[in-house]
Amino acid sequence: MANFYTDNADLKHHLNHPLMQKIVELKERNYTEAEKYDYAPTDFADAMDNYDKVLEIVGEICGGKIAENAEDVDHEGASCSDGRAHYAAGTVENLDLCRKAGLMGMAMPRRFGGLNFPITPYIMAAEIVSRADTGFENLWGLQDCAETLYEFGSEEQRAKYIPRVCEGETMSMDLTEPDAGSDLQSVMLKATQKEDGTWVLNGVKRFITNGDSDIHLVLARSEEGTKDGRGLSMFIYDKRNGGVTVRRIENKMGIKGSPTCELVYKNAPAELCGSRRMVLIKYVMALMNGARLGIAAQSVGVSEAAYREAYQYALERKQFGKAIIEFPAVAEMLAIMKAKLDASRALLYETSRFVDMYKVYEDIARERSLTPEERAEMKKYTRLADALTPLAKGLGSEYCNQNAYDCIQIHGGSGFMKDYACERLYRDARITSIYEGTTQLQVVAAIRHVTTGTYRSLIDSYVADGFPGATAPLADVLKELTEAYDKAVAAVTATENPQLLDFMARRLVEMAGDLIMAYLLLKLAKTDEAYLNTATVYVKLVQAEVARHSDFIANFKPEQLAAYGI
């Protein structure tokens, strides 16, 4: 039986990043939690050993039963009857296994029954779960909603709901509506405060992942007469209280084990979470940032599965008397798939570490005042996390789709058949670049970090570390490509034409992301020669992409926007 953690050396490599020591020390408050809980770590080595053992359990469950159930879950799917959503039999079994293994509420504090994991090892678990069954990761991964409840709920709400999540109850975030997709300011589900101060919700939500969950975080209009984001607030709905029915579940292309629901709220009792009118300014952004990171992990999990399926098939499939992996055309496809996988994973865990740093400081700030140095460091990592989450989600999901596509291609006609897992992976992959903000919306979130220089400063920090030995020639290539990126940014911004900037945004963001991922692979290759080949392949890929985008920008005239209907 495969173990999806121990069979992947890349995960351990990223888990042992130097920044993890500081993250863990802050998360564990210099290991003072060991005085209260006998299972809390006493030092850094103890903490890392704990993460390693838990991830090994995740890998065993995923490499065994969850992966085995994936095909049956895909065929059976979720169903709806009597106003309720029902999981496939395999999904019920998967959830039960995760509950019994204590894998729910992993990142929550110990005082609420959680494991107090930093974001990084939790996101590794999400990647592993996604590799086993992409749709199941949606259900398991929505425990991340508890983070938003922890950050913005009252202490009474935390104590009431978070232990239930840690015990295995499921969550959902009910944001979108039939007439309000990504435009959350248009949400109209109505929250009404009764004379006794309690709230009820009325209206419809659509495209709600795991919409029949036990605990919901709901975006609703609390201010009478408003039509924009200033009239919205966040609420907690408890399924035990009734008032919400499932009208239907969507018949989707992929992730069929995850019920995507249309919900009808009818005088559903709810609790205000945090302050009124703050929801789009702060709360939903926190939810969406967590969701972006989760989908980035999901994307890497699918990429890993697709690469392994393609590689194994290429080893076994023979044509013209030899395995097809011996044909240069197939070997090149596999090398590029591996490079995209390694690049997106490097970006994912760079992002997760940045998120860890700012979130742990935010949590400490709830207990005491931060020092000026700590506050400055929190501000730094908040900016970096804000810059990298849309890249990790946007570019990681695009690479996920490309790898799933190439997996099918390597299988040839067999890949089009349901006899092979790659057909399911291809369907599951497609949603990753759509939900929790399309790639186009990730570009909108990322472009300001191009124009303000956040990405350029990050690249400079990588260059400052130096690239000796075998990495030096590749670093020289990246230096030239970075100069080309600088010229492209300058050419677009010098026009002071907002329409041109919007039009070129994706090209500029992709160039920035490609360069950052390339430098991250070089950093990996400095400490582990196993990454040198994949870094070489990826730098060649980036060289072609930067040249393509640079040429387009250099030879484009603003008046040509009209040809695109702009």
N, C-alpha and C positions, 0 to 999 in steps of 0.2 A: 504494500500500500504506500502510495506516495505521500510525502509530507511537503506541503507547498511553502513551508518556511525553510526547512533544512536543505531542500534541493535547490535553493536559490541564494548563492553566495553574495549576490548584489545587495540583498536586504541587510545582511549582517554588516557589510561594508558601510552602508549608509547609517546604520544604527550606531556604529562606533565613531561617528564624526567627532572631532575635538570639541565642537560647541556643545555637545550633549552633556559634558561634565557640568558646565555652568547652568544649563537648563535644569538638570536634575537637582543640583544643589539648591537652586531657587525654588523649584517645585516642591521639594521635600523640606524646605525651610531649614537647610543645613542638617537634615536628618533628625530633627527634633520630634517628628511624628512617631519615631520608634519608641518614644517614652509613653505614648498613648495606645499604640496598636502593636501587638506582638508580631504581626506580619509585615509591618512597615520596614523598609531597608535601613540599615545602620550606617551605610557609607555608599559611595558611588558604585563600587564593584558589586555590592549586594543588590543595588537597584538595577543595574544592567543585567545581572544574572536573573533577576525576577522578570524583566521585560523579555529576555531571551526564552525563558521557560514558558511564559504565557503565550508568546508568539509561536513556540513549538506546538503548544496545544491547539492554537488556531490553525496552524498548518496541517496538523494531523486530522482534525475534524473536516477541514476543507478538502484536503487531498483524498479523504475517504468518503464519508457519507454525503457531504454537500455536493461534491463533484459527481458522485454516482447518481444522485437524485436529479441533476440538472436537466437531463434530456426528458425525463418523465414530467418534471414540473413544467417545462416548456410546452410539452404536448397537452397536458391537462389544463394548465393555466389557472387563473383565479376565476371565480364565478360570483354571481349576484342573485340573491333570492330573499324575499321577505324583508327588503330594505336593509340587508346586510351584505357585506363582502365576505367571501369564503376563500381561504387559501387552498392551493393544491396540497395533496397529502404529503408530498415530499417537503413542501415549505413548512408545514406543521412540524414535521420531524426535525427539520433543520433548526427551527426556532427553539424547540425543546432541548436539542443538544447544546445550543449556545447558552440557554438559561442554566442548564445543569452544570456547564463548565464555567459559569460565572463571567461570561464574556459580554454582558450587557452593562452599560454605564461605566465603561472602562476608564474614561477620562474624568469621572466625577470624584469629588473628595471622599475620603474614607468615612467621614462622619455621616455620609448619606448612603454608605454601602458600596461605593465605587472602589476602583483599583488605584485611583489617583495617578493614572498614566499621563505623561506628557502627550501632546498632540502627535509627535513624530512616531512613536511606536503604535499609537492607536491608528494612525493613517496607514502604517504598514499592515496592520491587521485588516483594514478596509481593502487594501490592494489584494491581499491574499484571498479574502472572501470573494472579491469580484472575479478573480481568476477562476474560482470554482464555479460560481453562478452569479452572473452580473445582476440579474433581477433580485436575487436574495440580498445582495449588498445594499439595495435600496431600503429594504425592511430593517436589516440589522444596522445599517449606517445612520438611520434616522434617530438613533440614540443621541446623535450629535445635537439634536434640538434641545436636549437637556442642558447643553452648554449655554444656550441663550436664556433658558429659564433660570439657570444658576446666576448668570450675569445681571439680569434685569428684574427677576422676580423678588418678592419679599422673602425674608428668612422663613416666614410661616409657609409660603408657597414652596420654597425649596424643600423644607422638611416634609411637606405633604406629598409632593409629586416625585422628587428625584429618587427616593428609595424605591418607589414603585418601578421606575425605569431600570434601576440597578437590579431589581428582582426579575426583570424580564418583560415588563409591559412595554408596548410599542408606542411610538410617537409619529406625528405628522405635522407639517407646516402648511396651513390652509391659506394660501395667498391668492392664487389666480381665480378669475371668474369668467363666465362666458363672454363678457364684453370687456374684460380687462386681463390681457395676457401679461406681457412684460411691462405694460403701462400700469403699474400698481397704484398710481395716483387716482386711477379711474375706479378703484374698488368701491362697490356700493353696498355690500352686505352690511346690514344695519345693526348697530349696537345701541340698545335703549336701556337707560338707567331707570330702575323702578323707584318708587317712593322710599323703599327701605334701604336704598343704596346699592342693591344687587343689580346685575346686568343680565339681559337676554339678547340673543342673536337671532336675526331673521334674514333669510336670503339664500343664495345659491353659490356654491364654489365648484369649480371644474378643474380637471387635470390634477387632482390631488393624489400624490403618491402615497400609498398605504392609507387611503382616506378613511378607512374604518378602524383607525388605530384607537388605542385606549386613551391617549392624552393628545390633545391638539393645541398647537399654537395658531391663533386665528387673527388675520388682519381684517379689521372691520371699521366702518365709519361711525365714530362716536359723537361727532359734533354736528348737530342739526343745521341744515342749510349750507353745508360746505360741499365743495366738489373737487378739491385738490388734496394733496398729501397732508396738509395741515389739519385736516379733519379726521385723520385715521389714528387708531390706537391698536395695541396688541392685547389679545385676550387668551385665557386658558380655558379650554372646554374639556370636561371630563365625561367620557362616554357613559360612565355609570349613571349620570344624571339624566340621560335621554334628551330627546329634542332634535336629534340629527338622524336622518335616514340616507341610505345610499340609493340614489335614483337609478344609477347604472354604473357599470365599469366599462372603460374603453376597450375596444377590440384592437390591440396594438400589433405593430410589426414585430416587436421584440420585447425583451424583459417581461415575458408573459406571466411569470410567477408573482410579479409585483402588481397588485391591483391599483389601477389609476381610476379614481372615482369622481363622479359628480355627486355632490352632497347637497341636501336640502336642510337648511336650518329653520326650525319653527319653534320660536320661543325657547331656544336652547339656553339653559343657565350657563353663565360664564363668569370668570373672574378677570378683572383688569390686571394686566401684567405690566409693571412699571408705571410710568407717567402717561397721561393722556397727551395726544398730539405729537408724541416723540417718535412714533413708530418708523416712519420712512427716514428720519434723520439719523437714527441710531440703531433701533432694534432690528429692522429688516436688513439693514446693511450687515449687521453682525451675523444674522441668519444666513444671508446670501454668501458672505465670505466663507463661512463654514461649509456651505453647500458646494461652493466652487472647489474648495480643497477636496471635498469628498468625491466629486465627479472627476477631478484630476486623478485621484487614487483609483477610482473605478476604471478610468481610461487606461491607466498603466496596467491594471490587472488584465483587462481584455487584450492589450498589446502583448503582454507576456504569454497569455494562452494562445493567441494567434501565431506568435512566433514559434512557440514550441510545436504546435500542430503542423505548421508549414515545414519546420526543420525535420521533424520525424518522418513526415510523408516523403520529403525529398530524399531522405536516406533510404527509405524502403522501396519507393516506386522506381521501377527500372524501365527504361526505354532504349531501344537500339543497343541492348546488351550491357548497359551500365546505369547506375543510380542517377536520377536526374539532378542530384546535387552536384554532380561532376560537370554539368553543363554551365559554362560561364554566365549565361543569361539568368539561370536560376540561382547560382551562387551569389551573383550581384544582388538580386532581389532579397535574398536572405540576409546578406551583409547590411543592406540598407534598412531592412526591418529591425535588425538588432541595434543598429546605430540610433534609429528613431526611438526604440524602446529605452535604451540606456540614457539617451538625452532627456527624454520626457521624465524618466524616473529621477535623474539627477536634479532636474528643475523642481519636481514634486517635493523632494526632501530638503532642498535648499529653502523652498517656500515654507514647508512645515516647521523647520527650525526657526525661521523668522517669526512665524505665527506663535510658536511656543514662547519665544523671548518676550514679545509684547504682552501676550496674555498672562504670563506668570507675573509680570510686573503689575498689570492691572489688578490681578487677584491680591497681590501683596498690598496694593494701595487701599484695598478694602479693610485691611487690618491695621495699617500704620501709614504715616506720611513717607513718601519716597524721598531719598536724598536727591540733591540736584543732579548728581551723576546718574543715579538710577532713572530719574525722570527723563534726562537727555537720552539715555540708552533706550528707554521705552519708546520715545518719540522716533528715534532712528529706526527701530525694528517695526514700528507701526507703519511707517512710510514704506519700508522695503516689502513688508507683507502685503500692503495695499497695492504695490506695484507688481508683485510677482503672482498673486493669486489669479488675476485674469489671464496672465501668460500661461500659468500651469494648467488652468482649465481650458482655455481657448486652444492653445497649440497642442497640449497633450491629447485633447479629444480629437483634433484633426489627425494627429499621428495615429491614434487608436483606429480611426476609420480607415486610414490608408493601409495600416498593417492588416486589418481584417480583410480589406479588398485584396491585398497581395496574397494573403493566405488562401483565399478562394482561387486566385489565379494559379498558384503553384499546384493546387490540387487538380486543376483543369476541370474537366466535365464532372468528376467525382465531387468537387467542391460545391456544385450546384444541387447536389442531392442531400436529402435529410439523413443519409446514412453516416455522414461525417459531422463532427462537432463544429467545423469551421462555418457551416451554413448558419447555425444558431449564433455563433460569435459575430458574424457579419450583420445579422439583424439586430442583435443586442448593441453592437457598437454604434449604430446610427444615431441613437438618441443622445449620446454623450455630448455631441456638439450643438445640441438644441436646448435641452432642459437646463434649468437653473441659469439661464442667460445664454443665448446663442453666441456663437463665435463672434458674430458681428457686434453684439453688445459687449463682449469682453474687450474688443478693440476700442470701443467707446470709453470703457473704463481705463484702458491702458495708455491711450494716446497722450494724455497729459504728462505721463511719466517719460515720454519721449521728449516732449517740448520743454519740460522743466529740468531735464538732465538726470533724472533718477537712475535710469538704466545705464547711462554713460558713466556715472559715478561708480556704479556697481562694477562695471567692466574695468574701470581704472583700479579698483581695489583688487580684482583678480590679477591684473597685470603686475601690480606692485609686489605680489608674492613671488614673482619670477617663475620661469619655466625652463629648467635646466635639461641637459642631456637630450634624450630622444624626443622630448616634447618641444624643444626649441624651434625646430623648423616649422612645426605646425603653429606655434605661437607667432612666428614671423608672418605666416599667411594671414592669421587672424588680425594682426596689427594692420595690414593693408586693407582688409575687409572692414575693420572698424573705421578707418579713414574714409572709406567709400560710404559707410553709413553716415558719418558726420557730414559729408558733402550733401548727401541726399536730404538729411534733416534740414540743413541750412538752406538748400534750394527751395524746399517747400515752405518753410517758415518765413523766409525773406519776402515772399510775395504778400504776406499778411492777408491772404485770401482764405477765409474760413471754409468756403466750399471746397477749395483745392486741398486744404488740410484734411477735411473729412474724407475726401475721395482717396487720398494717398495714405490715410491712417493705417489701413491694414498692411500695406507694404512696409511702412516704417516700423510698425509693431512686430511684424514677422521678422524683419531684419534684426531688430533688437533682441527678440527672443532667440533667434537662431544663434546669434553671437554669444549670448549669455549661456545657452546650453553647450555650445562648443567649448567655451572657457571652462565650464564645470566639468566636462569630460576630460579636458587637459589636466585639471586639478586632480581628478581621480587617477589619471595615467601617471602622474608624478609619484604617487604612493603605491600603485599597483600596475605593473606592466601589462596585466591582462586587459586593461582598458585602452591600450595604445592602438590596437587595430580598429576598434570601434570609434575611437577619437579621430583616427586618420580618415575613415570612411565618412564620418559626420562632417569633418572640416571640408572635405571635397564637396559634399552635398551643399553645405552652407556657401561655399565659394560660388557655386553655380546659381544659388538662389539670390545672393546679394548682387551678383552681376546682373541678373535678370531684372530685379527691382530697381537697381541703380540706373540701368540703361533706360527703363521705362520713365523714371522720374526726370532724368536728364533731357530726354527728348520729348517731353510732354509740354504742351502750351496750354495755359489756362482757358483760352477760347475753345479748346477741344472738349471741354466739359459738356458743351451743348450736344455733342454727338452721343453722349451717354444719357441724355435727358435731364441734365443737371443745370 
